[in-house]
């Protein structure tokens, strides 16, 4: 099974994909990329090297050609292999035509047991473990990341603008220990998402949101203790 069929990549494999993506991105018409993806491209006045400014959830990152790295704009810290790969894949995408937007279950993209197993391990199980019996914590953490409550959808649902053209909605059905009801989670993507991110990068996007939610949850727990 090659790396594009198996999402369980090592850091070195992700780093290699990031460098290859930079090679491809350098050859593209940056103004066209910026317009298609809804991002900003800034050309350097000192050289041909420039940067992209990309919003991810409630954060802003820079894609630096000079350093061949993706950095947090505020802290200067590296974005990490998965987020860097997802952002570069997004910028390299064709985008495709716009049309009527609706939500589609991520489950429909998980065509193999490998993808399904990875998604459960990295996305749905962590969500139910974190928030399965605490909807208030899920709401607070989602709002902190810029999530928007989707009142017409089932469960406790929040949509996130992960990238300018990629939106994801997380639905949580809270469990009840007294009734022995187990929590459940479901994730859906907006219609344009697969035109900007293939399945594995889209899975990574969901996983990254889970990581940000977990970080917010730890921060919330720390505030309660202090």
C-alpha positions in Angstrom: 0.0 0.0 0.0 1.5 3.3 -1.0 1.6 6.4 1.2 -1.3 8.1 -0.6 -3.6 5.1 0.3 -2.5 4.9 3.9 -2.9 8.0 6.1 -0.6 6.6 8.9 2.5 8.5 7.6 5.7 9.1 9.6 7.0 12.6 10.2 9.8 11.9 7.6 7.2 10.9 5.0 5.2 14.0 5.7 8.3 16.2 5.5 9.1 14.7 2.1 5.6 15.4 0.8 5.8 18.9 2.1 9.1 19.5 0.2 7.7 18.0 -3.0 4.6 20.2 -2.6 6.8 23.3 -2.3 8.5 22.3 -5.6 5.2 22.1 -7.4 3.8 25.3 -5.8 6.9 27.4 -6.8 6.0 26.7 -10.5 2.4 27.9 -10.2 0.9 31.3 -11.0 0.6 32.6 -7.5 -2.0 35.3 -8.3 -4.2 32.6 -9.8 -3.7 30.3 -6.7 -4.6 33.2 -4.3 -7.8 34.0 -6.2 -8.9 30.4 -6.5 -8.2 29.5 -2.9 -9.3 32.7 -1.2 -5.8 33.5 0.3 -3.3 36.3 0.0 0.0 36.1 -1.9 2.7 38.6 -1.0 5.7 38.9 -3.4 9.0 39.8 -1.8 10.4 43.1 -2.9 14.0 41.7 -2.4 13.7 38.6 -4.4 11.3 36.3 -6.4 10.6 34.5 -3.1 7.2 35.4 -1.5 4.7 34.0 0.9 1.1 33.1 1.1 -1.1 34.2 4.0 -3.7 31.5 4.9 -6.4 31.5 7.5 -7.0 28.2 9.3 -9.8 28.2 11.8 -9.1 31.1 14.2 -5.4 31.2 13.3 -3.3 32.7 10.5 -0.3 31.0 8.9 2.3 31.9 6.3 3.6 29.6 3.6 7.2 30.8 3.3 9.0 30.0 0.0 12.4 31.3 1.3 12.3 28.9 4.3 10.2 26.2 2.6 8.1 26.1 5.7 4.6 26.8 7.0 4.7 29.0 10.1 2.2 30.4 12.6 2.1 34.1 11.8 1.8 35.2 15.4 4.4 32.9 17.0 6.7 32.0 14.1 6.4 28.3 15.2 6.3 25.6 12.5 2.8 24.4 11.7 3.7 20.7 11.8 3.8 18.1 9.1 0.1 17.3 8.7 -1.1 20.9 8.7 1.7 22.0 6.4 0.8 19.2 4.0 -2.9 19.9 4.1 -2.3 23.7 3.4 0.0 23.0 0.5 -2.3 20.5 -1.0 -5.1 23.0 -0.7 -3.0 25.7 -2.6 -2.1 23.1 -5.3 -5.7 22.1 -5.9 -7.7 22.8 -9.1 -10.6 24.0 -7.1 -13.3 23.3 -9.6 -16.6 25.0 -10.4 -18.8 26.5 -7.7 -22.3 25.2 -7.2 -25.0 24.6 -4.6 -23.4 23.9 -1.3 -24.6 21.2 1.1 -23.2 18.8 3.7 -21.9 15.3 2.9 -20.9 12.7 5.4 -17.2 11.9 5.7 -18.1 8.3 5.9 -18.9 8.3 2.2 -15.2 9.0 1.4 -13.9 6.2 3.6 -13.8 3.5 0.9 -11.3 1.2 2.6 -11.0 -0.5 6.0 -7.6 1.4 6.4 -9.2 4.8 5.9 -12.2 3.9 8.1 -10.1 2.6 10.9 -7.7 5.6 10.9 -10.7 8.0 10.9 -12.3 6.3 13.9 -8.9 6.2 15.8 -7.9 9.8 15.0 -11.2 11.7 14.8 -14.5 10.1 16.1 -13.2 8.2 19.1 -11.1 11.2 20.5 -14.2 13.5 20.1 -16.5 11.1 22.0 -13.7 10.6 24.6 -13.2 14.3 25.1 -16.8 15.6 25.0 -19.1 12.5 24.9 -20.7 13.3 28.2 -20.1 17.1 28.3 -21.9 19.1 25.6 -21.1 22.4 27.3 -17.4 21.8 27.0 -17.8 20.9 23.4 -19.8 24.1 22.7 -17.2 26.3 24.5 -14.2 24.8 22.7 -16.0 24.9 19.4 -16.9 28.6 19.8 -13.3 29.4 20.8 -12.1 28.0 17.4 -14.6 30.1 15.5 -17.2 27.3 15.2 -20.8 28.2 14.3 -23.7 26.4 15.9 -25.8 24.6 13.3 -29.2 24.5 15.0 -31.0 22.6 12.1 -28.6 19.6 12.3 -28.9 16.7 14.7 -27.1 16.5 18.0 -24.9 19.4 19.1 -23.5 20.6 15.8 -20.8 23.1 15.0 -19.4 24.0 11.6 -15.8 25.2 11.1 -14.2 27.1 8.3 -11.0 25.1 8.3 -9.7 26.8 5.1 -11.4 29.5 3.1 -13.1 27.0 0.8 -13.2 24.0 3.1 -15.8 23.8 5.8 -16.5 20.9 8.2 -19.3 20.2 10.6 -18.9 18.2 13.8 -22.0 16.6 15.2 -22.0 15.2 18.8 -24.7 13.1 20.3 -24.1 13.2 24.0 -24.2 10.0 26.0 -26.1 9.3 29.2 -24.5 7.1 31.8 -27.8 6.4 33.6 -29.4 5.1 30.4 -26.2 3.4 29.3 -26.4 5.4 26.1 -23.0 5.8 24.5 -22.0 9.1 22.8 -21.6 9.3 19.0 -19.9 11.7 16.7 -20.3 12.4 13.0 -18.4 14.7 10.7 -19.5 16.1 7.3 -17.8 18.3 4.7 -19.1 21.0 2.4 -19.6 20.4 -1.3 -16.4 22.2 -2.5 -14.1 20.5 0.0 -13.1 17.4 -2.1 -12.2 19.7 -5.0 -9.6 21.3 -2.8 -8.5 18.4 -0.6 -8.4 14.7 -1.6 -9.6 12.2 1.0 -6.5 11.8 3.1 -5.7 15.5 3.5 -9.4 16.0 4.3 -9.1 13.3 7.0 -6.1 15.2 8.3 -8.1 18.4 8.4 -10.7 16.7 10.7 -7.9 15.3 12.8 -6.3 18.7 13.1 -9.6 20.2 14.3 -9.8 17.5 17.0 -6.3 18.5 18.1 -7.2 22.1 18.4 -10.4 21.2 20.3 -8.4 19.0 22.7 -6.0 21.9 23.3 -8.9 24.2 24.0 -10.3 21.6 26.4 -7.1 21.4 28.3 -7.0 25.2 28.5 -10.6 25.3 29.8 -9.8 22.7 32.4 -6.7 24.7 33.5 -8.8 27.8 34.0 -11.3 26.0 36.2 -8.5 24.7 38.4 -6.9 28.1 38.8 
